[in-house]
Amino acid sequence: MAELVEVRDDKGHFMKMKKYDGRYYVNHFIGNVKDHLAAIEAMNVRDDDTFVVSYPKSGTHWTYTIVNMLRKEETTYPGSLTFLDYTDMETLDNLPSPRVFATHMTFDLLPKQVKEGKGKVVTVFRNPKDVFTSLELFARKMDHEEMKKNYNTTWESFFEFFMDGRIFYGSWFDHIQSWDKVRREHKGNNIQYLIYEDMKQDLRSYVQKLALFLGVSSETEFLEAVTDKCTFRNMADEATKEFTPSEQWKAVMKDKRLPIYRKGEIGDWKNHFTVAQSDYFDEVYTEKMKNSSFTFRFV
């Protein structure tokens, strides 16, 4: 069973998280973690299920929205995502097809049937310096009283926790290395790998690429509509509108506005990192990623 742990820096800043089997999880992960992971492992997967998998702040909501529109062949924004991590199994099982799920977990924790090739997996990766920047600024916006009980961090302390892997969902580097293993060992053809920066540069091409991967409508007019709806500007505007928050957001929101989209820019880390932090990050990145099949441009 998971234990509630607290990580601290030498200045007293802290984060409280669930920890199970050596991994950190956010506090609103379902139950004692162990039982929910077992239920996910045994989940009955449908042929048209799609799993959007990513490290936090790597383009999860953006990619999910695109996939959801393509799967359901409609250009309606989904609002709150259906996360495997935070949704009980009875609710997940009773969702109508086609189902689209999101998760920040790694591939090895997905349903057994997915790992055997059933359903589709879309995974997206992002420049880790921008991931950290977006994640820290996102955490800073979570000013609900419930969140303040679990997180008391500064940019510097958050940087320390991130680089040490003492953070919800663990080390970004471990996350990438787990996907290197999947690339080497997974025998199925049900995974689509995406890079956030490439999608930003040519969204229309990637919408079409996803449509082909999912085996859904690739009519030009429909794909153009999805592309237009899923530009960052349009999605950010939509997110500022009121919506009915799911349980996972009620504990972190003061109002009914989805606190997800900020800038979405490539290279915004340069407006926040010190030279020393950037240099240290580069050193760790070079060492940790030296055998990785993934490369990221720190533009």
C-alpha positions as a printed NumPy array, in Angstrom:
array([[  0.   ,   0.   ,   0.   ],
       [  1.061,   3.573,  -0.607],
       [  2.479,   5.688,   2.164],
       [  2.154,   9.446,   2.497],
       [  5.652,  10.906,   2.361],
       [  7.098,  14.388,   2.641],
       [ 10.196,  15.529,   0.783],
       [ 12.017,  18.621,   2.014],
       [ 14.921,  20.828,   1.071],
       [ 17.318,  22.325,   3.633],
       [ 15.237,  25.523,   3.793],
       [ 12.061,  23.783,   4.88 ],
       [ 10.193,  23.794,   1.568],
       [  8.27 ,  20.598,   1.084],
       [  6.023,  18.433,  -1.053],
       [  3.684,  15.753,   0.307],
       [  2.906,  12.86 ,  -2.011],
       [  1.878,   9.23 ,  -2.079],
       [  4.706,   6.744,  -2.587],
       [  4.308,   3.15 ,  -3.644],
       [  6.851,   0.638,  -4.923],
       [  9.527,   3.33 ,  -5.104],
       [  7.444,   5.755,  -7.186],
       [  5.836,   9.057,  -6.258],
       [  2.19 ,   9.818,  -7.043],
       [ -0.029,  12.856,  -6.527],
       [ -2.262,  12.681,  -3.484],
       [ -5.478,  12.379,  -5.473],
       [ -4.326,   9.174,  -7.17 ],
       [ -7.1  ,   6.668,  -6.466],
       [ -7.052,   4.945,  -3.086],
       [ -3.951,   3.206,  -1.764],
       [ -2.399,   3.171,  -5.281],
       [ -1.666,  -0.575,  -5.147],
       [ -5.278,  -1.691,  -5.635],
       [ -5.973,   0.82 ,  -8.384],
       [ -2.817,  -0.17 , -10.26 ],
       [ -3.943,  -3.808, -10.041],
       [ -7.37 ,  -2.861, -11.397],
       [ -5.771,  -0.953, -14.284],
       [ -3.525,  -3.947, -15.045],
       [ -6.599,  -6.196, -15.302],
       [ -8.73 ,  -3.66 , -17.183],
       [-10.854,  -4.953, -20.062],
       [ -9.585,  -2.951, -23.037],
       [-11.746,  -2.337, -26.095],
       [-10.337,  -2.277, -29.613],
       [-11.173,   1.421, -30.048],
       [ -9.739,   2.553, -26.682],
       [ -6.98 ,   5.174, -26.877],
       [ -4.48 ,   5.982, -24.126],
       [ -2.704,   9.356, -24.176],
       [  0.446,   8.911, -22.104],
       [  2.895,  11.616, -21.077],
       [  4.955,  13.106, -18.299],
       [  3.108,  16.063, -16.693],
       [  3.124,  19.338, -18.657],
       [  4.305,  17.702, -21.877],
       [  1.194,  18.447, -23.937],
       [ -1.216,  15.983, -22.339],
       [ -4.414,  18.05 , -22.584],
       [ -3.538,  19.297, -26.054],
       [ -2.865,  15.822, -27.431],
       [ -5.871,  14.339, -25.627],
       [ -8.153,  16.964, -27.158],
       [ -6.901,  16.211, -30.664],
       [ -7.25 ,  12.463, -30.156],
       [-10.695,  12.829, -28.596],
       [-11.974,  14.891, -31.526],
       [-10.554,  12.439, -34.047],
       [-11.886,   9.377, -32.246],
       [-15.372,  10.813, -31.796],
       [-15.339,  12.566, -35.18 ],
       [-16.572,  15.822, -33.691],
       [-14.912,  19.133, -32.888],
       [-16.192,  19.548, -29.326],
       [-13.768,  20.332, -26.51 ],
       [-13.807,  17.587, -23.843],
       [-13.127,  19.844, -20.822],
       [-11.74 ,  17.689, -17.987],
       [ -9.821,  14.67 , -19.217],
       [-10.601,  11.105, -18.182],
       [ -7.472,  10.146, -16.263],
       [ -6.768,   6.519, -15.442],
       [ -4.885,   7.792, -12.426],
       [ -7.76 ,   9.648, -10.774],
       [-10.916,   7.847, -11.932],
       [-12.366,   4.765, -10.251],
       [-12.565,   1.585, -12.313],
       [-16.353,   1.338, -12.23 ],
       [-16.607,   4.748, -13.889],
       [-13.945,   3.842, -16.448],
       [-15.662,   0.544, -17.298],
       [-19.033,   2.222, -17.82 ],
       [-17.835,   4.909, -20.226],
       [-19.297,   4.621, -23.734],
       [-17.061,   3.847, -26.691],
       [-14.886,   5.197, -28.105],
       [-13.049,   5.827, -24.847],
       [-10.041,   8.132, -24.605],
       [ -7.931,   8.019, -21.455],
       [ -5.048,  10.121, -20.21 ],
       [ -2.322,   9.11 , -17.802],
       [  1.023,  10.356, -16.497],
       [  2.096,   6.807, -15.666],
       [  4.641,   4.899, -17.699],
       [  3.849,   2.178, -20.229],
       [  4.626,  -0.671, -17.833],
       [  1.681,   0.391, -15.632],
       [ -0.89 ,   0.375, -18.441],
       [ -3.428,  -2.468, -18.797],
       [ -1.977,  -5.88 , -19.627],
       [ -4.042,  -6.026, -22.829],
       [ -2.552,  -2.727, -24.026],
       [  0.953,  -4.096, -23.509],
       [ -0.127,  -7.096, -25.562],
       [ -1.106,  -4.808, -28.452],
       [ -4.809,  -4.066, -27.926],
       [ -6.089,  -0.495, -28.191],
       [ -3.946,   2.477, -29.195],
       [ -1.314,   4.426, -27.271],
       [ -0.311,   7.99 , -28.124],
       [  2.666,   9.277, -26.178],
       [  4.047,  12.808, -26.368],
       [  7.405,  14.169, -25.196],
       [  8.613,  17.737, -24.653],
       [ 11.876,  19.585, -24.067],
       [ 12.463,  18.925, -20.335],
       [ 13.496,  22.479, -19.525],
       [ 10.116,  23.682, -20.781],
       [  8.452,  20.779, -18.959],
       [  9.991,  21.91 , -15.682],
       [  9.161,  25.576, -16.288],
       [  5.55 ,  24.802, -17.113],
       [  5.21 ,  22.382, -14.192],
       [  6.626,  24.808, -11.617],
       [  4.477,  27.714, -12.791],
       [  1.427,  25.453, -12.908],
       [  2.056,  24.327,  -9.318],
       [  2.398,  27.961,  -8.313],
       [ -1.106,  28.662,  -9.66 ],
       [ -2.608,  25.949,  -7.489],
       [ -3.439,  28.31 ,  -4.625],
       [ -6.405,  26.402,  -3.242],
       [ -6.143,  25.834,   0.52 ],
       [ -6.08 ,  22.053,   0.05 ],
       [ -3.031,  22.356,  -2.185],
       [ -1.194,  24.586,   0.275],
       [ -1.273,  21.754,   2.8  ],
       [  0.707,  19.534,   0.451],
       [  2.999,  21.91 ,  -1.445],
       [  5.217,  24.692,  -0.146],
       [  7.878,  25.28 ,  -2.767],
       [  9.881,  27.972,  -4.502],
       [ 11.405,  27.895,  -7.982],
       [ 14.712,  26.803,  -6.426],
       [ 13.251,  24.05 ,  -4.227],
       [ 11.059,  22.764,  -7.05 ],
       [ 14.15 ,  22.644,  -9.278],
       [ 15.963,  20.578,  -6.644],
       [ 13.055,  18.141,  -6.285],
       [ 12.662,  17.842, -10.066],
       [ 16.337,  17.14 , -10.7  ],
       [ 16.461,  14.599,  -7.866],
       [ 13.297,  12.855,  -9.067],
       [ 11.599,  13.565,  -5.731],
       [  8.448,  14.78 ,  -7.424],
       [  5.047,  13.427,  -8.4  ],
       [  5.466,  10.81 , -11.121],
       [  9.179,  10.755, -10.425],
       [ 12.178,  11.651, -12.537],
       [ 11.622,  12.944, -16.062],
       [ 14.825,  11.143, -17.025],
       [ 13.52 ,   7.831, -15.678],
       [ 10.287,   8.414, -17.613],
       [ 12.209,   8.816, -20.868],
       [ 14.421,   5.825, -20.15 ],
       [ 11.323,   3.702, -19.574],
       [ 10.145,   4.625, -23.075],
       [ 13.551,   3.763, -24.508],
       [ 12.947,   0.279, -23.135],
       [  9.485,   0.164, -24.726],
       [ 10.942,   1.152, -28.089],
       [ 13.436,  -1.688, -27.859],
       [ 11.168,  -4.417, -26.513],
       [  7.514,  -3.77 , -27.412],
       [  6.454,  -5.971, -30.311],
       [  3.087,  -4.381, -31.022],
       [  2.298,  -1.665, -33.555],
       [ -0.154,   0.202, -31.331],
       [  2.074,   3.091, -30.182],
       [  2.406,   6.512, -31.803],
       [  5.331,   8.645, -30.599],
       [  4.995,  12.429, -30.793],
       [  7.285,  15.365, -30.026],
       [  5.602,  18.504, -28.681],
       [  7.886,  20.907, -30.555],
       [  7.282,  19.161, -33.896],
       [  3.521,  19.385, -33.357],
       [  3.802,  23.102, -32.632],
       [  5.667,  23.622, -35.878],
       [  3.258,  21.709, -38.13 ],
       [  0.043,  20.809, -36.314],
       [ -1.939,  20.01 , -39.452],
       [  0.463,  17.245, -40.5  ],
       [  0.337,  15.65 , -37.06 ],
       [ -3.447,  15.77 , -36.924],
       [ -3.457,  13.808, -40.177],
       [ -0.78 ,  11.449, -38.876],
       [ -2.896,  10.725, -35.804],
       [ -6.022,  10.204, -37.893],
       [ -4.217,   7.576, -39.952],
       [ -2.811,   5.91 , -36.844],
       [ -6.24 ,   5.766, -35.196],
       [ -7.96 ,   4.624, -38.392],
       [-10.547,   7.402, -38.314],
       [-11.88 ,   9.93 , -40.814],
       [ -9.158,  11.685, -42.768],
       [-11.44 ,  13.945, -44.781],
       [ -9.676,  17.237, -45.424],
       [-12.467,  19.472, -44.156],
       [-12.735,  17.58 , -40.86 ],
       [ -8.975,  17.532, -40.268],
       [ -8.783,  21.263, -41.003],
       [-11.538,  21.882, -38.437],
       [ -9.757,  19.791, -35.793],
       [ -6.487,  21.603, -36.496],
       [ -8.147,  24.989, -36.138],
       [ -9.911,  24.038, -32.91 ],
       [ -6.676,  22.66 , -31.457],
       [ -4.336,  25.58 , -32.045],
       [ -2.924,  26.655, -28.708],
       [ -4.601,  30.047, -28.878],
       [ -8.056,  28.578, -29.475],
       [ -7.643,  25.94 , -26.77 ],
       [ -6.376,  28.485, -24.247],
       [ -9.375,  30.704, -24.994],
       [-11.728,  27.776, -24.527],
       [-10.064,  26.835, -21.231],
       [-10.767,  30.273, -19.785],
       [-14.492,  29.615, -20.032],
       [-16.369,  28.167, -17.092],
       [-16.882,  24.412, -17.039],
       [-17.988,  21.771, -14.57 ],
       [-14.798,  20.527, -12.887],
       [-14.259,  16.831, -12.295],
       [-13.29 ,  15.569,  -8.847],
       [ -9.57 ,  15.804,  -9.617],
       [ -9.848,  19.573, -10.142],
       [-12.212,  20.486,  -7.303],
       [ -9.397,  20.265,  -4.77 ],
       [ -7.108,  22.637,  -6.664],
       [ -9.429,  25.219,  -8.221],
       [-10.912,  28.333,  -6.679],
       [-13.131,  28.959,  -9.675],
       [-14.536,  26.95 , -12.575],
       [-11.747,  27.708, -15.013],
       [ -9.398,  25.013, -16.232],
       [ -5.899,  26.028, -15.008],
       [ -3.992,  24.173, -17.707],
       [ -2.945,  26.426, -20.55 ],
       [ -0.338,  29.127, -19.98 ],
       [  1.902,  30.033, -22.938],
       [  2.692,  26.762, -24.68 ],
       [  5.769,  28.409, -26.14 ],
       [  8.928,  26.636, -27.213],
       [ 11.935,  27.823, -25.224],
       [ 10.12 ,  29.757, -22.497],
       [ 12.556,  28.176, -20.024],
       [ 15.097,  30.83 , -21.052],
       [ 12.938,  33.458, -19.362],
       [ 13.173,  31.644, -16.02 ],
       [ 16.339,  29.505, -15.688],
       [ 19.502,  31.033, -14.272],
       [ 22.71 ,  30.358, -16.185],
       [ 23.88 ,  28.083, -13.37 ],
       [ 20.616,  26.095, -13.406],
       [ 20.758,  25.707, -17.177],
       [ 24.37 ,  24.548, -17.073],
       [ 23.65 ,  22.059, -14.301],
       [ 20.601,  20.76 , -16.179],
       [ 22.755,  20.294, -19.296],
       [ 25.294,  18.276, -17.318],
       [ 22.65 ,  15.972, -15.868],
       [ 20.89 ,  15.675, -19.234],
       [ 24.124,  14.727, -21.024],
       [ 24.869,  12.001, -18.498],
       [ 21.344,  10.599, -18.152],
       [ 20.488,  10.7  , -21.852],
       [ 23.745,   9.509, -23.363],
       [ 22.251,   6.141, -24.353],
       [ 18.757,   7.378, -25.16 ],
       [ 17.108,   7.154, -28.562],
       [ 15.278,  10.416, -27.783],
       [ 16.907,  13.802, -28.357],
       [ 15.6  ,  17.224, -27.379],
       [ 16.655,  20.646, -28.632],
       [ 17.071,  23.314, -25.975],
       [ 16.084,  26.167, -28.286]])
